[in-house]
Amino acid sequence: MNAPGWIITIIISLITCVVLELNKNTLAGWLLFAAALAAMAVAGRRYMISWSPWKKGLGIAAFPAVCVCIVLVTWPPVRRVPAADTANPERTQVYSTAYGDVRGVVLDSGVELFAGIPYAAPPVGELRWKKPQDPQPWTDILECDTFAPMSMQVQNQPVYSSLAQIIGYHDYTISLKDNYRAAYSEDSLYLNIWKPAGHVEKAPVAVYIHGGSLKTGQPWYQDYSGEGYAKDGVICVNMGYRLGVFGFLAVEEMMEEEGTAGNFGLLDQIKALEWVRQNIENFGGDPDNVTLIGESAGAVCVDALCVSPLSAGLFRRAIMESSTISSIEPPHSYRLFDEALSSGADLMARYNCASLEELRQIPAEKLVGEQETQHHVTIDGYVLPDTPYNLRKQGVHNEEALVHGYNAEESGPFILFSHADLKDYEQRVRGWAGEYADEILALYDPKTDEEADRCWAKIYGAIFFNYPHYCLNRLEQENGVPSWEYLFTKDNGRLGSWHSGEMVYTFGMIPDNSKLYTEEDRKLSDTMHTYFVDFVKNGDPNSGTLSDFDQSPDSTNIMEFGTNTGMILEPDLALYEILDRKYGW
């Protein structure tokens, strides 16, 4: 084989190696590829030398075809995510629940993890779009050593997920332990418990609701693993809940069947809180000392549960990171009942379904694509009797105290492919702000394309994330609820202060071997995590070894967590004053 043939073979080999790794193909794929490459090398040196040009070309062309076949036949299988990294982890003692006994695994840190405990019956078949039911009791010990499947959601090919990890998170690890695709299913109503090592009694409890725009996400992601809380004496619980069309569809017939529609995902979370109330004492937790935590869409859910009569008494405190729906016109993840019913009727028409029973016959894999039309908390009159803003104005709230805040660059992932420049900046602002555009343009007056992009990112982040927290903080002050607000500004080699970048800090889960974080990051994580743990334990972030996280009665001051940590003036007050007038605050 001549030099061009070898060059082509090498290029194809490199591409195949990249695809096999990023696509998480099985070990068999690597072995088959090694065999194919060896065969190609032998053929090139022994046989192809004497072949005619067209035969050589045919031989070279066969190699990529073989590589494609190898990728396809060794496609990564679907499996449940293991709870521990080691093959045979140490087992915990047996713990009892109201439905049966469970046994978990002991992590390297000594923390005990119980993964995949059912808190409700599988919401499948006739239970699709029904209120969550009690799980079926079991008699044998349930081995809780793998996480349950994530809730139904649109699945990207593994190679896309790997590229997102590299491009978005700047973080990727080559490993043979992850050559599979994580399982997903309608049957996803399970919770996970991270418990401090050994015997504990009356431990405070943190219950975390994951984000993902109410259409994606899973409860095992390492950034918000409960291990960090458990190492500091807090029992941490999280759960899967119905997403997208399965959790937030609303049609009239649901009202006849269930008396509610559009909030089945919220009802799942309430069911999980009821499970915690009933069972957490058996694991050493205090059912009267529960803090509800959420980030992004998870914080939207926490805000909804803070004003829902159905969750009253199931938790005492709340933490909301990077989202709330307590402003007058919430900017995302929210809709009024008429909007929800109209969207549901459109969906029924698209699938030619005359009844909910007919819709239940459609496979979940076909319906899952409707996640873009059905991922909103609904003001249904049952879970939410009124808008969170109106309820809070009426003095309704379930939380005794609140920590909440947002990140400096919340807009980062949302405008990644729609950057502004001087040509379209003014049009963007006017298209959103209307009669208030001139004031905002005077406030943010860029002179270059780079400045225009930064100004639009700031305005976008303020509209969708920052300003709603400003509204929430004032409502809490009106109701006499202690409220501490923060701004996360720390840059790093990973997400920085983009949306969700703070979680690895607040959960105390920066990996020891990660070079994307500096010693300064680790110190900041210790500070933030300590504030959050102290709040979970005692209802005051200043109740332990740290202090100076002040409340702001007039909502003009905020705690900055970044290279500099301390109280600062809220940086967007001038914009907020305009937004107040726009929305009629």
VOGU-3710 file (C-alpha; in Angstrom, 3 decimals, decimal comma):
1> mnapgwiiti> 0,000/0,000/0,000  1,387/3,429/-0,926  1,832/6,477/1,321  -1,576/8,077/0,579  -3,253/4,785/1,449  -1,472/4,649/4,813  -2,359/8,281/5,528  -6,032/7,599/4,803  -5,921/4,508/7,028  -4,354/6,462/9,887
11> iislitcvvl> -6,943/9,256/9,608  -9,813/6,751/9,567  -8,281/4,963/12,569  -8,031/8,190/14,569  -11,623/9,124/13,741  -12,808/5,658/14,759  -10,962/5,870/18,081  -12,559/9,239/18,818  -16,028/7,952/17,936  -15,617/4,766/19,995
21> elnkntlagw> -14,606/6,814/23,043  -17,059/9,700/22,747  -19,900/7,354/21,853  -19,110/5,127/24,869  -18,935/1,927/22,794  -18,263/-1,304/24,618  -14,822/-2,830/25,135  -15,667/-5,307/22,375  -15,650/-2,395/19,940  -12,052/-1,561/20,800
31> llfaaalaam> -11,008/-5,208/20,464  -12,732/-5,574/17,099  -11,204/-2,329/15,886  -7,731/-3,462/16,968  -8,248/-6,687/15,040  -9,481/-4,806/11,965  -6,533/-2,411/12,124  -4,088/-5,297/12,458  -5,684/-7,051/9,484  -5,455/-3,841/7,463
41> avagrrymis> -1,778/-3,450/8,343  -0,993/-7,030/7,338  -2,935/-6,701/4,089  -1,253/-3,425/3,285  2,244/-4,820/3,745  1,815/-8,317/2,267  -0,923/-8,322/-0,320  -1,928/-4,871/-1,461  1,571/-4,092/-2,806  0,935/-6,255/-5,865
51> wspwkkglgi> -2,687/-5,235/-6,362  -3,859/-3,018/-9,155  -4,804/0,583/-8,255  -8,539/-0,106/-8,330  -8,158/-3,130/-6,055  -6,059/-1,081/-3,633  -8,726/1,594/-3,630  -11,384/-1,009/-2,971  -9,342/-2,473/-0,123  -8,806/0,934/1,464
61> aafpavcvci> -12,520/1,770/1,104  -13,455/-1,458/2,872  -11,673/-0,349/6,034  -13,993/2,581/6,932  -17,005/0,378/6,156  -15,694/-2,177/8,643  -15,115/0,574/11,212  -18,701/1,815/10,813  -19,986/-1,730/11,315  -17,858/-2,087/14,451
71> vlvtwppvrr> -19,327/1,129/15,903  -22,867/-0,057/15,171  -22,548/-3,625/16,481  -20,837/-2,512/19,724  -23,262/0,337/20,450  -23,286/1,098/24,193  -25,992/-0,853/26,033  -28,601/0,705/28,301  -28,051/0,045/31,995  -28,717/1,545/35,382
81> vpaadtanpe> -26,035/3,759/36,903  -24,183/2,056/39,797  -24,326/3,792/43,159  -20,634/3,200/43,892  -17,530/3,261/41,718  -16,139/-0,033/43,019  -17,313/-3,375/41,656  -18,210/-4,912/45,033  -18,850/-2,094/47,491  -19,327/-2,674/51,186
91> rtqvystayg> -22,988/-3,042/52,157  -24,820/-1,139/54,849  -26,915/-2,677/57,562  -30,581/-3,267/56,767  -32,994/-0,372/57,312  -36,771/-0,566/57,415  -39,317/1,503/55,510  -43,109/1,386/55,572  -43,013/-0,780/52,429  -40,094/-3,116/53,085
101> dvrgvvldsg> -36,458/-3,420/54,134  -33,591/-1,848/52,194  -29,826/-2,184/52,133  -27,458/0,328/50,577  -23,761/0,671/49,831  -20,927/2,352/51,708  -18,982/4,892/49,651  -15,221/5,415/50,016  -15,933/8,426/52,261  -17,906/6,210/54,654
111> velfagipya> -21,185/7,825/53,606  -24,027/5,338/53,187  -26,000/5,580/49,957  -29,385/3,996/49,313  -30,169/4,330/45,617  -33,454/3,559/43,913  -35,958/3,277/46,765  -39,499/3,367/45,333  -41,598/6,139/46,859  -44,604/5,675/44,551
121> appvgelrwk> -46,080/3,109/42,206  -44,830/3,214/38,589  -46,943/5,881/36,789  -47,489/3,724/33,717  -50,537/2,370/31,908  -53,690/3,498/33,674  -51,567/5,446/36,201  -50,117/7,729/33,531  -51,385/11,250/34,391  -52,761/10,079/37,738
131> kpqdpqpwtd> -51,822/11,288/41,187  -48,906/9,196/42,507  -49,992/6,054/44,339  -48,283/4,177/47,170  -45,568/1,756/46,064  -46,210/-1,976/46,219  -44,695/-3,458/49,423  -41,883/-5,995/49,053  -40,845/-8,911/51,261  -37,166/-9,542/50,471
141> ilecdtfapm> -34,449/-7,024/51,278  -34,260/-4,465/48,490  -30,632/-4,021/47,410  -30,296/-0,281/46,732  -26,995/-0,355/44,855  -28,007/1,214/41,522  -29,867/4,389/40,691  -33,296/3,998/39,137  -33,767/5,034/35,501  -34,048/8,750/34,830
151> smqvqnqpvy> -37,504/10,001/33,949  -38,625/9,920/30,305  -36,861/12,611/28,296  -35,465/13,076/24,815  -32,167/11,204/24,589  -29,169/12,532/22,695  -26,695/10,154/21,143  -23,800/9,500/23,568  -21,330/11,289/21,286  -23,357/14,517/21,600
161> sslaqiigyh> -23,418/14,248/25,380  -19,647/13,754/25,412  -19,099/16,779/23,180  -21,377/18,858/25,421  -19,260/17,812/28,392  -16,101/18,894/26,577  -17,386/22,123/25,020  -19,806/23,242/27,732  -18,116/21,979/30,890  -14,515/21,758/29,642
171> dytislkdny> -14,478/18,532/31,580  -14,084/15,004/30,224  -12,572/11,809/31,591  -11,569/8,825/29,472  -12,744/5,655/31,197  -13,863/2,118/30,452  -16,353/2,272/33,336  -18,856/4,465/31,497  -19,276/2,529/28,236  -23,068/2,427/28,500
181> raaysedsly> -26,117/4,659/28,196  -27,985/5,534/31,383  -31,430/3,961/31,571  -34,565/6,068/31,272  -38,175/5,066/31,782  -41,671/6,178/32,716  -41,083/4,028/35,793  -38,849/6,554/37,571  -40,498/7,462/40,880  -37,627/6,456/43,136
191> lniwkpaghv> -35,572/8,373/45,646  -31,985/8,228/46,886  -30,677/8,750/50,410  -27,146/9,782/51,400  -26,718/9,143/55,112  -23,814/10,055/57,430  -21,635/7,092/58,370  -22,668/4,989/61,329  -25,454/5,518/63,811  -27,147/8,913/63,725
201> ekapvavyih> -30,236/10,311/65,419  -32,262/13,440/64,734  -30,008/14,412/61,830  -31,205/17,391/59,770  -32,563/16,470/56,340  -32,038/18,168/52,978  -34,351/17,185/50,103  -33,069/18,240/46,690  -35,130/18,678/43,490  -33,013/18,573/40,349
211> ggslktgqpw> -33,311/21,084/37,515  -33,504/20,663/33,768  -36,321/22,952/32,578  -38,863/20,378/33,838  -38,010/18,288/30,791  -34,563/16,800/31,440  -32,305/15,845/34,326  -31,534/12,974/36,656  -30,907/12,583/40,384  -27,417/11,004/40,311
221> yqdysgegya> -25,360/13,828/38,808  -22,123/14,221/40,752  -22,261/18,028/41,136  -25,312/17,698/43,378  -24,553/14,367/44,967  -25,742/14,289/48,568  -22,393/12,892/49,692  -21,060/16,348/50,556  -23,987/17,062/52,866  -23,848/13,607/54,456
231> kdgvicvnmg> -20,159/14,020/55,302  -21,217/17,074/57,324  -23,951/15,358/59,299  -26,941/16,020/57,046  -29,101/13,305/55,517  -29,647/14,246/51,876  -32,498/12,935/49,727  -33,322/13,486/46,073  -35,795/11,930/43,689  -36,885/11,354/40,127
241> yrlgvfgfla> -40,183/12,954/39,139  -42,267/12,998/35,979  -40,954/15,410/33,357  -42,241/17,048/30,211  -45,515/15,772/28,816  -45,708/13,033/31,471  -45,434/15,472/34,366  -46,978/18,718/33,174  -49,633/18,024/30,525  -53,081/19,468/31,266
251> veemmeeegt> -56,340/18,412/29,572  -59,941/18,877/30,707  -60,529/15,149/31,253  -57,824/15,095/33,945  -59,943/17,468/36,001  -62,816/14,983/35,870  -60,569/12,068/36,829  -58,181/13,638/39,344  -59,469/17,105/40,165  -56,231/18,573/38,890
261> agnfglldqi> -54,133/18,809/35,753  -50,732/20,040/34,681  -48,767/19,449/37,894  -48,204/15,699/38,218  -44,467/16,297/38,507  -45,120/18,515/41,531  -47,427/15,900/43,007  -44,587/13,377/42,672  -42,311/15,677/44,671  -44,979/16,074/47,350
271> kalewvrqni> -45,333/12,283/47,471  -41,569/11,996/47,995  -41,762/14,552/50,823  -44,552/12,517/52,406  -42,329/9,421/52,138  -39,536/11,326/53,873  -41,931/12,456/56,584  -43,024/8,849/57,157  -39,687/7,014/56,860  -36,639/9,197/57,330
281> enfggdpdnv> -36,534/8,701/61,107  -35,660/5,035/60,468  -32,440/6,258/58,806  -31,608/8,607/61,683  -33,199/11,723/60,219  -35,404/14,310/61,911  -38,740/14,561/60,022  -39,360/17,901/61,741  -36,139/19,433/60,422  -36,376/19,210/56,622
291> tligesagav> -35,023/21,805/54,200  -36,179/21,765/50,582  -33,519/22,689/47,998  -33,798/23,215/44,251  -31,795/24,676/41,387  -33,151/26,156/38,154  -36,412/24,321/37,358  -35,921/22,546/40,684  -36,018/25,960/42,381  -39,201/26,729/40,425
301> cvdalcvspl> -40,682/23,597/41,986  -39,461/24,571/45,453  -41,081/27,986/45,059  -44,353/26,329/44,021  -44,219/23,940/46,985  -43,560/26,865/49,309  -47,055/28,200/48,557  -48,941/24,945/47,933  -51,397/23,842/50,624  -50,548/20,208/49,802
311> saglfrraim> -46,951/20,518/51,034  -47,649/22,457/54,219  -45,876/20,857/57,173  -43,625/18,643/55,017  -40,577/20,934/55,292  -39,463/23,940/57,311  -36,968/25,856/55,203  -36,068/26,349/51,575  -33,089/27,088/49,331  -33,722/28,301/45,774
321> esstissiep> -30,805/28,559/43,378  -31,170/30,433/40,084  -34,947/30,522/39,639  -38,225/31,558/41,204  -41,774/32,081/39,950  -42,871/34,616/42,566  -42,604/37,678/40,346  -45,780/39,147/38,856  -45,087/37,622/35,429  -42,662/34,702/35,874
331> phsyrlfdea> -40,355/34,513/32,842  -40,147/30,729/32,407  -41,360/27,290/33,519  -44,808/28,676/34,352  -48,252/29,126/32,792  -51,830/29,916/33,706  -54,464/27,202/33,564  -56,150/28,371/30,369  -52,800/28,347/28,581  -52,086/24,831/29,823
341> lssgadlmar> -55,492/23,499/28,746  -55,170/25,093/25,313  -51,748/23,531/24,831  -53,101/20,159/25,999  -55,996/20,341/23,561  -53,564/21,073/20,724  -51,518/18,026/21,700  -54,603/15,795/21,749  -55,439/16,998/18,233  -51,913/16,339/16,975
351> yncasleelr> -52,205/12,708/18,027  -55,827/12,371/16,883  -56,926/11,373/20,376  -60,517/11,955/21,454  -59,919/10,882/25,057  -57,221/10,608/27,682  -57,528/6,841/27,492  -56,550/6,951/23,827  -53,583/9,167/24,676  -52,499/6,650/27,307
361> qipaeklvge> -52,233/4,012/24,580  -49,544/5,961/22,730  -46,034/4,674/23,541  -43,973/6,876/25,816  -41,166/6,928/23,234  -43,501/8,670/20,787  -44,896/11,194/23,263  -41,576/12,143/24,825  -40,824/14,577/21,999  -43,563/16,859/23,343
371> qetqhhvtid> -41,295/18,023/26,144  -40,870/21,425/24,492  -44,614/22,120/24,672  -45,228/20,702/28,155  -42,665/21,806/30,719  -44,425/24,407/32,846  -45,768/24,596/36,377  -49,503/25,264/36,068  -51,809/27,398/38,214  -54,335/24,569/38,483
381> gyvlpdtpyn> -56,406/25,619/41,512  -55,385/22,454/43,375  -51,626/22,208/43,830  -51,489/25,975/43,284  -54,734/27,768/44,193  -53,371/31,030/42,789  -50,139/32,465/41,399  -47,188/32,343/43,811  -47,030/36,143/43,692  -50,672/36,531/44,713
391> lrkqgvhnee> -50,390/33,856/47,382  -47,304/35,451/48,910  -49,013/38,849/48,830  -51,798/37,177/50,827  -49,222/36,000/53,393  -49,170/32,371/52,240  -45,838/30,562/52,627  -44,732/27,182/53,976  -41,072/28,078/54,580  -39,862/29,537/57,866
401> alvhgynaee> -36,659/30,866/56,323  -35,060/31,110/52,895  -31,640/31,237/51,238  -31,757/32,094/47,548  -29,715/33,690/44,803  -28,405/33,694/41,287  -25,187/33,641/39,242  -23,432/36,502/37,478  -23,643/34,892/34,032  -26,928/33,006/34,171
411> sgpfilfsha> -27,610/33,691/30,503  -24,455/31,918/29,279  -25,896/28,581/28,104  -29,169/30,112/26,910  -27,665/32,588/24,455  -24,705/30,426/23,477  -25,859/30,310/19,853  -27,596/33,705/19,706  -24,980/36,292/20,569  -25,867/39,936/20,089
421> dlkdyeqrvr> -23,894/42,572/18,183  -24,359/46,270/17,536  -26,514/45,560/14,482  -29,239/43,696/16,373  -28,741/44,807/19,988  -31,240/47,662/19,925  -33,785/45,537/18,068  -33,511/42,823/20,722  -34,019/45,268/23,561  -36,938/47,022/21,873
431> gwageyadei> -38,556/43,716/20,964  -38,672/42,741/24,605  -38,908/46,029/26,539  -41,377/47,983/24,382  -42,055/51,431/25,794  -39,286/50,976/28,372  -36,603/50,239/25,777  -35,198/53,793/25,676  -34,509/53,716/29,406  -32,774/50,363/29,201
441> lalydpktde> -30,773/51,406/26,140  -29,604/54,488/28,033  -28,607/52,287/30,954  -26,727/49,787/28,778  -25,213/51,729/25,859  -22,554/49,567/24,134  -20,069/50,954/21,635  -18,640/47,704/20,230  -19,975/44,291/19,235  -18,293/42,789/22,284
451> eadrcwakiy> -19,941/45,310/24,587  -23,310/44,721/22,897  -23,009/41,003/23,527  -22,139/41,571/27,189  -24,985/44,050/27,663  -27,547/41,709/26,122  -26,271/38,802/28,236  -26,659/40,951/31,363  -30,159/42,110/30,429  -31,250/38,580/29,492
461> gaiffnyphy> -29,914/37,151/32,752  -31,609/39,876/34,781  -34,977/39,351/33,105  -35,046/35,574/33,405  -33,211/34,997/36,692  -31,959/37,948/38,718  -35,007/40,206/38,874  -37,386/37,406/40,000  -35,090/36,803/42,997  -35,231/40,511/43,794
471> clnrleqeng> -39,035/40,225/43,750  -39,014/37,133/45,946  -36,739/38,735/48,499  -39,109/41,696/48,896  -42,104/39,379/49,287  -40,285/37,463/52,008  -39,539/40,706/53,820  -43,218/41,677/53,616  -44,166/38,360/55,202  -41,509/38,530/57,911
481> vpsweylftk> -39,663/35,484/56,574  -35,898/35,611/57,215  -34,300/35,706/53,770  -30,656/35,695/52,718  -29,836/36,461/49,066  -26,536/35,776/47,282  -24,776/36,459/43,962  -22,271/33,860/42,720  -19,490/35,443/40,634  -16,591/32,988/40,740
491> dngrlgswhs> -14,858/32,189/37,475  -13,082/28,852/37,051  -11,909/26,449/34,379  -15,278/24,728/34,095  -18,697/26,435/34,097  -17,626/29,535/35,987  -20,612/31,639/37,047  -22,844/30,341/34,263  -26,225/28,847/35,114  -25,717/25,881/37,515
501> gemvytfgmi> -22,025/26,686/38,043  -22,537/27,253/41,777  -23,917/23,809/42,596  -20,616/21,973/42,897  -19,632/24,641/45,459  -22,823/24,602/47,525  -22,865/20,801/47,634  -19,159/20,639/48,518  -18,469/18,319/45,600  -15,439/19,796/43,786
511> pdnsklytee> -13,431/16,665/42,859  -10,099/16,365/44,675  -8,231/15,608/41,450  -9,859/18,258/39,246  -7,448/20,772/37,743  -10,306/22,976/36,596  -10,578/24,430/40,090  -7,901/26,213/42,105  -7,258/26,304/45,818  -9,246/29,552/45,862
521> drklsdtmht> -12,231/27,676/44,434  -11,939/24,999/47,094  -11,848/27,588/49,869  -14,913/29,289/48,411  -16,674/25,929/48,204  -15,901/25,316/51,875  -17,401/28,717/52,702  -20,557/28,342/50,614  -21,138/24,756/51,664  -20,701/25,679/55,327
531> yfvdfvkngd> -23,249/28,493/55,031  -25,731/26,159/53,374  -25,164/23,326/55,857  -25,569/25,689/58,803  -28,831/26,934/57,293  -30,087/23,373/56,809  -29,212/22,507/60,387  -30,420/25,624/62,174  -32,339/27,890/59,802  -29,616/30,541/59,813
541> pnsgtlsdfd> -26,512/30,469/57,573  -24,620/32,408/60,258  -25,337/29,886/63,017  -21,984/28,079/62,853  -18,382/29,176/62,480  -19,074/31,766/59,763  -20,877/35,106/59,932  -21,496/38,258/57,875  -24,122/36,763/55,536  -26,613/39,538/56,245
551> qspdstnime> -30,253/39,921/55,375  -31,310/43,016/53,459  -34,631/44,442/54,640  -34,868/46,723/51,592  -33,358/44,129/49,202  -30,605/46,496/48,095  -27,700/44,433/49,448  -26,630/40,947/48,518  -23,931/38,453/49,517  -21,278/38,024/46,825
561> fgtntgmile> -19,614/34,618/46,607  -16,570/34,921/44,376  -12,953/35,958/44,386  -14,196/38,547/46,853  -16,767/37,317/49,353  -18,897/39,736/51,336  -21,959/41,950/51,253  -22,262/44,268/48,227  -24,836/46,593/46,717  -27,192/44,738/44,356
571> pdlalyeild> -25,563/45,546/40,966  -28,741/45,758/38,863  -30,950/48,019/40,978  -31,338/50,625/38,222  -32,618/47,960/35,804  -34,899/46,500/38,473  -36,527/49,896/38,988  -37,442/49,946/35,300  -38,721/46,374/35,455  -40,857/47,221/38,472
581> rkygw> -42,641/49,844/36,424  -42,920/47,580/33,404  -44,627/44,848/35,417  -46,587/47,109/37,757  -44,903/46,158/41,031
//
